[in-house]
Amino acid sequence: MPRRISQLFPLLLLCLVYASPQAAPLPVPKPPATGAKAYILQDFDSKRIVAEKDSDKSVEPASITKLMTAYAVFTELRNGNITLEEKVTISEKAWRTPGSRMFVEVDKQVSVEDLLKGMIIQSGNDATVALAEHIAGSEDTFAALMNRQAEEIGLTGSHFMNSTGLPDAEHYMTARDIAILAGRLIREFPEYYKWYSQKEFTFNNITQYNRNKLLWRDESVDGVKTGHTDSAGYCLVTSAKQENMRLISVVLGTASENARAEASQALLNYGFRFFETHKLYDEGNQLTTSRVWKGNTDTVSLGINEPLYATIPRGQYNLLDASMIIDNLITAPVAEGKPLGTVYVKLGDTVIAEQKLVALQAVEEGPFWRRIIDEALLYFE
C-alpha cells in the first residue's frame, strides 16, 4: 500500500512561527447578489473557485470572445509565425464588420501590434477580423483554429463560430472557461497582458477609451475585457491584484454597463475581504525523501514541479494541515519528474489543495550486485 505521512512540512510550520499574529477567523457570508445570468470568482494562483453561479452554463459571450482570439494571436507570436511589426492589409470584409470599430480603412496596411491594441483596448471588430484573416486566411478557418486551441487548453464548454463574438446560435462559452482563459493569458503572455490595463488608444487620429470602468475606479484592477450585444447583455471579465493575491471575476448577462461594473466590483471586494491566498511550497524544493530499490543511490528526493497555493477564509491559516501519500515500492530507474505520490493540504476535514509529488532528480539503475541484494531484501518486505 502507499505510505501516508502526516505533518511532514517544516516550511509550513516555520511560516506559522514567523507570521504576524492571526486575527480571529471571519465568518464567510454568502456571495453578493449580482443580477448576472452567470458568474464566477476564482483565485489566479490556487485556482480555487471562491464564488459561482451557473458557471458551467453555455451562454453568449459577446466580445469576451476576443480573449480567445488574442490567445490564438499571442500563440502565433510566441511561435515566431508572425511579428508585432509586420503589416496586415485590411480587407473589405474586415472594414464592413459591424459593431465596435478601430476605424481601419480598406487596403491600408496596419501593424499587428496596432491591430492588437485596437482589438484589446477599443474592442474593434474590424481589427479582430483583420487579424483573423491575416493568420488563417479567412475568419472561418481562424474560428476552427480557436476551437482547436480551446480544446487543447481545456475549455470544455466553449465553441466559436467567429473571432469577434457577434451572435451565432453555435457560438458560446461558460464562465468557468472564460476564467481559465483569462488566467492563461495573464500567466503565459505578461508582455502582452499589460495592454488590457491601457485606458485609451489613438489610431487614425481617433482616440477611444477602454470600456472597462473598473480601470478608473479601482487601482488594483489591471484588466481584462468587456462584452455586449443585445442578446448577450453586458459582460465583464476582471482581474485585480492586492498584495500577493490575484482574483479573476467573470460576470455575464447583466442589464447595463454600470451593472456589470458594480457586480464585478462586489465580487472582487467579497473575495479580497473574506479570503486569503498563501504560497505553501515552491517548485523544486525537497519536501521529503523516499527509499529507492535497485538504484545507484538508496533514496530519491521528492517535491513538486510547480508552486502549491491555498486559498482559505481569512484568519484560518494556522488551521491548515499537510500530509502526503508516497508510493510504497519505488524501483529504479526513476525519471526526473516522475509522479511518486501526492501532497494534500486540508482545512478541517476538507482537502483544499493537492498536488503530485515528483522525483526531483533521476535515479539510474544500480550495478548488478545492488540489484541482487535489493531483490533479496524485497523478498522479506
Secondary structure in CASP SS format (residue, H / E / C, confidence):
PFRMAT SS
TARGET T0000
AUTHOR 0000-0000-0000
METHOD secondary structure of the structure
MODEL  1
M C 1.00
P C 1.00
R E 1.00
R E 1.00
I E 1.00
S E 1.00
Q C 1.00
L C 1.00
F C 1.00
P H 1.00
L H 1.00
L H 1.00
L H 1.00
L H 1.00
C H 1.00
L H 1.00
V H 1.00
Y H 1.00
A C 1.00
S C 1.00
P C 1.00
Q C 1.00
A C 1.00
A C 1.00
P C 1.00
L C 1.00
P C 1.00
V C 1.00
P C 1.00
K C 1.00
P C 1.00
P C 1.00
A C 1.00
T C 1.00
G C 1.00
A C 1.00
K C 1.00
A E 1.00
Y E 1.00
I E 1.00
L E 1.00
Q E 1.00
D E 1.00
F C 1.00
D C 1.00
S C 1.00
K C 1.00
R C 1.00
I E 1.00
V E 1.00
A E 1.00
E E 1.00
K E 1.00
D C 1.00
S C 1.00
D C 1.00
K C 1.00
S C 1.00
V E 1.00
E C 1.00
P C 1.00
A H 1.00
S H 1.00
I H 1.00
T H 1.00
K H 1.00
L H 1.00
M H 1.00
T H 1.00
A H 1.00
Y H 1.00
A H 1.00
V H 1.00
F H 1.00
T H 1.00
E H 1.00
L H 1.00
R H 1.00
N C 1.00
G C 1.00
N C 1.00
I C 1.00
T C 1.00
L C 1.00
E C 1.00
E C 1.00
K E 1.00
V E 1.00
T E 1.00
I C 1.00
S C 1.00
E H 1.00
K H 1.00
A H 1.00
W H 1.00
R H 1.00
T C 1.00
P C 1.00
G C 1.00
S C 1.00
R C 1.00
M C 1.00
F C 1.00
V C 1.00
E C 1.00
V C 1.00
D C 1.00
K C 1.00
Q E 1.00
V E 1.00
S E 1.00
V H 1.00
E H 1.00
D H 1.00
L H 1.00
L H 1.00
K H 1.00
G H 1.00
M H 1.00
I H 1.00
I C 1.00
Q C 1.00
S C 1.00
G C 1.00
N H 1.00
D H 1.00
A H 1.00
T H 1.00
V H 1.00
A H 1.00
L H 1.00
A H 1.00
E H 1.00
H H 1.00
I H 1.00
A H 1.00
G C 1.00
S C 1.00
E H 1.00
D H 1.00
T H 1.00
F H 1.00
A H 1.00
A H 1.00
L H 1.00
M H 1.00
N H 1.00
R H 1.00
Q H 1.00
A H 1.00
E H 1.00
E H 1.00
I C 1.00
G C 1.00
L C 1.00
T C 1.00
G C 1.00
S C 1.00
H E 1.00
F C 1.00
M C 1.00
N C 1.00
S C 1.00
T C 1.00
G C 1.00
L C 1.00
P C 1.00
D C 1.00
A C 1.00
E C 1.00
H C 1.00
Y E 1.00
M E 1.00
T C 1.00
A H 1.00
R H 1.00
D H 1.00
I H 1.00
A H 1.00
I H 1.00
L H 1.00
A H 1.00
G H 1.00
R H 1.00
L H 1.00
I H 1.00
R H 1.00
E H 1.00
F C 1.00
P H 1.00
E H 1.00
Y H 1.00
Y H 1.00
K H 1.00
W H 1.00
Y H 1.00
S H 1.00
Q C 1.00
K C 1.00
E E 1.00
F E 1.00
T E 1.00
F E 1.00
N C 1.00
N C 1.00
I E 1.00
T E 1.00
Q E 1.00
Y E 1.00
N C 1.00
R C 1.00
N C 1.00
K C 1.00
L H 1.00
L H 1.00
W H 1.00
R H 1.00
D C 1.00
E C 1.00
S C 1.00
V E 1.00
D E 1.00
G E 1.00
V E 1.00
K E 1.00
T E 1.00
G E 1.00
H E 1.00
T E 1.00
D C 1.00
S C 1.00
A C 1.00
G E 1.00
Y E 1.00
C E 1.00
L E 1.00
V E 1.00
T E 1.00
S E 1.00
A E 1.00
K E 1.00
Q E 1.00
E C 1.00
N C 1.00
M E 1.00
R E 1.00
L E 1.00
I E 1.00
S E 1.00
V E 1.00
V E 1.00
L E 1.00
G E 1.00
T E 1.00
A C 1.00
S C 1.00
E H 1.00
N H 1.00
A H 1.00
R H 1.00
A H 1.00
E H 1.00
A H 1.00
S H 1.00
Q H 1.00
A H 1.00
L H 1.00
L H 1.00
N H 1.00
Y H 1.00
G H 1.00
F H 1.00
R H 1.00
F H 1.00
F E 1.00
E E 1.00
T E 1.00
H E 1.00
K E 1.00
L E 1.00
Y E 1.00
D C 1.00
E C 1.00
G C 1.00
N C 1.00
Q C 1.00
L C 1.00
T E 1.00
T E 1.00
S E 1.00
R E 1.00
V C 1.00
W E 1.00
K C 1.00
G E 1.00
N C 1.00
T C 1.00
D C 1.00
T E 1.00
V E 1.00
S E 1.00
L E 1.00
G E 1.00
I C 1.00
N C 1.00
E C 1.00
P C 1.00
L E 1.00
Y E 1.00
A E 1.00
T E 1.00
I E 1.00
P E 1.00
R C 1.00
G C 1.00
Q C 1.00
Y H 1.00
N H 1.00
L H 1.00
L E 1.00
D E 1.00
A E 1.00
S E 1.00
M E 1.00
I E 1.00
I E 1.00
D C 1.00
N C 1.00
L C 1.00
I C 1.00
T E 1.00
A C 1.00
P C 1.00
V E 1.00
A C 1.00
E C 1.00
G C 1.00
K C 1.00
P E 1.00
L E 1.00
G E 1.00
T E 1.00
V E 1.00
Y E 1.00
V E 1.00
K E 1.00
L E 1.00
G C 1.00
D C 1.00
T E 1.00
V E 1.00
I E 1.00
A E 1.00
E E 1.00
Q E 1.00
K E 1.00
L E 1.00
V E 1.00
A E 1.00
L C 1.00
Q C 1.00
A C 1.00
V E 1.00
E C 1.00
E E 1.00
G C 1.00
P C 1.00
F H 1.00
W H 1.00
R H 1.00
R H 1.00
I H 1.00
I H 1.00
D H 1.00
E H 1.00
A H 1.00
L H 1.00
L H 1.00
Y H 1.00
F C 1.00
E C 1.00
END
